[in-house]
Amino acid sequence: MPIYSKVAENLASSETEDILFTKIDIYNNEGMELPEAMAGEPIIRIYRADDKEHPLNFQGTFVTNEIEAWIKKNLYQEMMSANDL
């Protein structure tokens, strides 16, 4: 099972119901390009619903537990920030 699928499966819960996992082929979609700051692919990004201009880029090792920890860290930071409003 690909890492992305495993991460999505592991994070499938009520806590993450607002997360959408998607795969985009940047080579076969007009207007998509590899960001200059990213050296290679694959790329994992988090886009906030209210700020699509400033995504968070994953820069760790492409292993399931690191990706999950990064998503949870950023998800919970976002949830805590929203609750502070």
C-alpha positions in Angstrom: 0.0 0.0 0.0 1.4 3.4 -0.9 2.5 5.6 2.0 -0.2 8.2 1.2 -3.0 5.7 1.3 -1.7 4.2 4.5 -1.5 7.7 6.1 -5.0 8.5 5.0 -6.3 5.2 6.3 -4.6 5.7 9.7 -5.9 9.2 10.1 -9.5 8.4 9.1 -11.5 9.4 12.2 -13.8 12.1 13.4 -10.8 14.2 14.4 -9.7 14.4 10.8 -13.0 14.5 9.0 -12.2 17.9 7.6 -9.0 16.7 5.9 -9.0 15.9 2.2 -6.2 13.7 0.9 -5.7 14.0 -2.8 -3.0 13.1 -5.3 -2.3 15.6 -8.2 -0.1 14.7 -11.2 1.7 18.0 -11.8 3.0 16.9 -15.1 -0.4 16.2 -16.6 -2.4 19.1 -15.2 -2.1 22.5 -16.9 -1.0 25.3 -14.6 0.6 22.9 -12.0 4.3 23.2 -11.5 6.9 22.0 -9.0 7.7 24.9 -6.6 11.2 26.1 -7.0 11.9 25.7 -3.3 11.1 22.0 -3.4 14.0 19.9 -4.7 12.0 16.9 -5.8 8.9 15.0 -5.5 6.6 13.7 -4.1 5.5 16.7 -2.2 3.1 16.7 0.8 1.4 20.0 1.6 -1.3 21.3 3.9 -3.5 24.0 2.6 -5.7 25.8 5.1 -9.3 26.4 3.9 -8.9 30.1 4.6 -5.4 30.6 3.3 -4.6 28.6 0.1 -1.7 31.0 -0.8 0.6 29.8 2.0 0.7 26.0 2.2 2.8 24.2 4.8 5.4 21.9 3.1 6.4 18.6 4.6 10.2 18.3 4.8 10.7 15.1 6.7 11.4 11.5 5.8 8.7 9.9 3.7 7.7 7.3 6.2 4.2 6.8 7.5 4.8 7.7 11.2 6.7 11.0 10.4 4.0 12.1 7.9 1.2 11.3 10.4 3.0 13.1 13.2 3.5 16.2 11.0 -0.1 16.3 9.9 -1.4 15.8 13.5 0.9 18.5 14.8 -0.3 21.0 12.2 -3.9 19.9 12.5 -3.9 20.3 16.3 -2.1 23.7 16.1 -4.8 24.9 13.6 -7.6 23.6 15.8 -6.1 25.3 18.9 -5.7 28.5 17.1 -9.3 28.5 15.9 -10.5 27.8 19.5 -8.6 30.9 20.7 -10.6 33.2 18.5 
